[in-house]
């Protein structure tokens, strides 16, 4: 018997998602195999991340996130804005990276992403080191900062973010043994006193048009290094996000989100 599952296709600055809403009606257990099959842009629906909404005992509901490679990850800022738009009212939700607060705005949302973490074992790194100026390098990329904003990020500040061969260095850094849970790789250049240009190699997804947690991590790193002042405009290939953060506080991310279309699929076609 066919099991038809409704889905909602959404995106945040071109970083696209398939949202499955299991809050009221359960769906079959999500697996890496099903996530990978649905992610295929030729034979599936196609996405950078799959977002699964489920009931929660702690908060309004739970948001689970699966990358295109089938791996489950802790956080996704762009997906959080999409979910805020879909939910339509301020709400605090549960994620694997901790609770986050969502507030829909006209054409998008504001998300309180929680407080960043800087300790080496909170990133996590494989062994102790100064996460503010890591004594490591990959080709011309050196002395990055590491930040956990619900998921792990490493940030390199360069003269020209567009000139970095991130498509080749990204996967090398992502899978380096220094990062036992792999890592998202950010290269950023200064575009003004409160403006950064950013490209991101996303763990499990590759080069993306936008990465909300990457924008948060990079803005926090730039503020800590004294390169910019809050709030920070972060320009990604897909567009702009605005990130606010003060040391000791939580990160506020604002930006657009869009619903693209709705449809259904037969679970048996992908299981």
ABEGO torsion letter per residue (X at the ends): XBBBBBBBBBBBGGBBBBBBBAAABBBBBBBAAAAAAAABAAABAEBABBBBBBBBAABABBBBBBBAAGBBBABBAAAAAAAAAAAGBBBBBBBAAEBBBBBBBBGBBBBBAEBBBABAAAOBBABBBBAABBBBBBEABBGBBBBBAGBBBBBBBBABAAABBAAAAAAAAAABAABAAEBBBBBBBBAEAABBBBBBBBBGAEBBABBAAAAAAAAAAAAAAGABBOBBBBBBAAEBBBBBBBBGBBBBBBEBBBBABBBBBBAAAAX
